[in-house]
Amino acid sequence: MSREFANKVVWVVGASGGLGSAIAQEFLRAGAKVALSGRNGEKLKAVIAGQPDASHALLLPIDITAPAEVDAAAAKIVERFGRIDVLVNSTAVSTFGDFLKLDDAAWRQVYEAKLFAYARTMRAAMPHMLRQQRGAIVNVSGNGGKYPHFPSHIAGSSGNAAVNLMTKEVSDIYIGQGIRANCIAPGAIRSPRLDSITDADKALKPAANDKSAADAAAEKMRPPGAAADIAEAALFLASDRARHINGIVLTVDGGATPTTA
Ligand SMILES: NC(=O)c1ccc[n+]([C@@H]2O[C@H](COP(=O)([O-])OP(=O)(O)OC[C@H]3O[C@@H](n4cnc5c(N)ncnc54)[C@H](OP(=O)(O)O)[C@@H]3O)[C@@H](O)[C@H]2O)c1
């Protein structure tokens, strides 16, 4: 494994999750100093347990819906490591359901944990990146932000579309100041989150989930990806190898997204 992130400081928000944990571990293996955030400190401990460079990790359990906690986390990273080179956002809550039954509180919960949270962490990390005139942001959105996918995920998918646009806007505003901002739009990735969306969909539209032979064949050709596939993409976008890539949404879905999306 290359140590291309040696001397780089990376903040992974959502590092206790299915995708974020793989991303944080991959950055550690690539030599980075990694700050890991999520709500649950015990889960964060488990993510670094057994990692060869666990001493390069800083565990920062926070609630990303609390702006003061987000700002304090960014300050702690700079106090400990002196800078922030890379910010990866990979959070979400599992709020799924029938559009007519999703009330304002449910929508707010989804947006608080992703769109608003990503804006908060960027606001907290970017002043340090601007001071350095260098930084890379990788926001994990989802391919449901491009086309309707899981009916029960309507709040999350619309939020993903907003994350894609917000990230593009940020890349435009700060172009020329050393900051790149890109999104990764995963398709279905084997994870507990995928299982809960699929279950919610089945409850919503049982008939629509009775797979036809054609659907089953298509799924066989395009099986869900692995968290490692998203980690690979995150490290690439954060690296200097992607220095000329800015403001894109990189779809990582094994080809599942329709060509019209
Ligand atoms: N898995 C997929 O198939 C898939 C497909 C497309 C897009 N995505 C996107 O990829 C991203 C990661 O997905 P995942 O599968 O890794 O989800 P996950 O396993 O449910 O992880 C979600 C992460 O968000 C954190 N989080 C949620 N609310 C928080 C809060 N208030 N404060 C701090 N942390 C909070 C969780 O922390 P705790 O563990 O402490 O709760 C956890 O680290 C999400 O944006 C998701 O929409 C996933």
PDBQT file of the ligand as one rigid body, heavy atoms in Angstrom, charges set to zero:
ROOT
HETATM    1  N1  LIG A 301     -24.728   2.155   1.992  1.00  0.00    +0.000 N 
HETATM    2  C1  LIG A 301     -25.210   2.425   0.781  1.00  0.00    +0.000 C 
HETATM    3  O1  LIG A 301     -25.623   1.523   0.023  1.00  0.00    +0.000 OA
HETATM    4  C2  LIG A 301     -25.244   3.861   0.302  1.00  0.00    +0.000 A 
HETATM    5  C3  LIG A 301     -25.694   4.103  -1.016  1.00  0.00    +0.000 A 
HETATM    6  C4  LIG A 301     -25.733   5.406  -1.471  1.00  0.00    +0.000 A 
HETATM    7  C5  LIG A 301     -25.358   6.445  -0.644  1.00  0.00    +0.000 A 
HETATM    8  N2  LIG A 301     -24.941   6.188   0.627  1.00  0.00    +0.000 N 
HETATM    9  C6  LIG A 301     -24.547   7.330   1.462  1.00  0.00    +0.000 C 
HETATM   10  O2  LIG A 301     -23.268   7.085   2.008  1.00  0.00    +0.000 OA
HETATM   11  C7  LIG A 301     -23.162   7.739   3.287  1.00  0.00    +0.000 C 
HETATM   12  C8  LIG A 301     -22.725   6.706   4.320  1.00  0.00    +0.000 C 
HETATM   13  O3  LIG A 301     -23.645   5.624   4.305  1.00  0.00    +0.000 OA
HETATM   14  P1  LIG A 301     -23.463   4.366   5.289  1.00  0.00    +0.000 P 
HETATM   15  O4  LIG A 301     -24.016   3.184   4.608  1.00  0.00    +0.000 OA
HETATM   16  O5  LIG A 301     -22.055   4.340   5.775  1.00  0.00    +0.000 OA
HETATM   17  O6  LIG A 301     -24.448   4.804   6.482  1.00  0.00    +0.000 OA
HETATM   18  P2  LIG A 301     -24.417   4.346   8.028  1.00  0.00    +0.000 P 
HETATM   19  O7  LIG A 301     -23.727   3.037   8.166  1.00  0.00    +0.000 OA
HETATM   20  O8  LIG A 301     -25.823   4.466   8.489  1.00  0.00    +0.000 OA
HETATM   21  O9  LIG A 301     -23.499   5.444   8.751  1.00  0.00    +0.000 OA
HETATM   22  C9  LIG A 301     -23.999   6.737   8.989  1.00  0.00    +0.000 C 
HETATM   23  C10 LIG A 301     -22.957   7.535   9.732  1.00  0.00    +0.000 C 
HETATM   24  O10 LIG A 301     -23.518   8.824  10.029  1.00  0.00    +0.000 OA
HETATM   25  C11 LIG A 301     -23.281   9.097  11.404  1.00  0.00    +0.000 C 
HETATM   26  N3  LIG A 301     -24.288  10.014  11.941  1.00  0.00    +0.000 N 
HETATM   27  C12 LIG A 301     -25.615  10.014  11.717  1.00  0.00    +0.000 A 
HETATM   28  N4  LIG A 301     -26.209  11.007  12.422  1.00  0.00    +0.000 NA
HETATM   29  C13 LIG A 301     -25.211  11.620  13.110  1.00  0.00    +0.000 A 
HETATM   30  C14 LIG A 301     -25.177  12.695  14.039  1.00  0.00    +0.000 A 
HETATM   31  N5  LIG A 301     -26.293  13.352  14.410  1.00  0.00    +0.000 N 
HETATM   32  N6  LIG A 301     -23.981  13.060  14.535  1.00  0.00    +0.000 NA
HETATM   33  C15 LIG A 301     -22.850  12.410  14.182  1.00  0.00    +0.000 A 
HETATM   34  N7  LIG A 301     -22.812  11.379  13.324  1.00  0.00    +0.000 NA
HETATM   35  C16 LIG A 301     -23.992  10.989  12.798  1.00  0.00    +0.000 A 
HETATM   36  C17 LIG A 301     -23.350   7.748  12.080  1.00  0.00    +0.000 C 
HETATM   37  O11 LIG A 301     -22.777   7.799  13.367  1.00  0.00    +0.000 OA
HETATM   38  P3  LIG A 301     -23.222   6.693  14.510  1.00  0.00    +0.000 P 
HETATM   39  O12 LIG A 301     -22.713   5.374  14.012  1.00  0.00    +0.000 OA
HETATM   40  O13 LIG A 301     -22.517   7.080  15.721  1.00  0.00    +0.000 OA
HETATM   41  O14 LIG A 301     -24.686   6.732  14.569  1.00  0.00    +0.000 OA
HETATM   42  C18 LIG A 301     -22.541   6.919  11.074  1.00  0.00    +0.000 C 
HETATM   43  O15 LIG A 301     -21.165   7.134  11.267  1.00  0.00    +0.000 OA
HETATM   44  C19 LIG A 301     -24.534   8.331   3.594  1.00  0.00    +0.000 C 
HETATM   45  O16 LIG A 301     -24.535   9.676   3.216  1.00  0.00    +0.000 OA
HETATM   46  C20 LIG A 301     -25.465   7.524   2.670  1.00  0.00    +0.000 C 
HETATM   47  O17 LIG A 301     -26.630   8.240   2.323  1.00  0.00    +0.000 OA
HETATM   48  C21 LIG A 301     -24.888   4.918   1.119  1.00  0.00    +0.000 A 
ENDROOT
TORSDOF 0
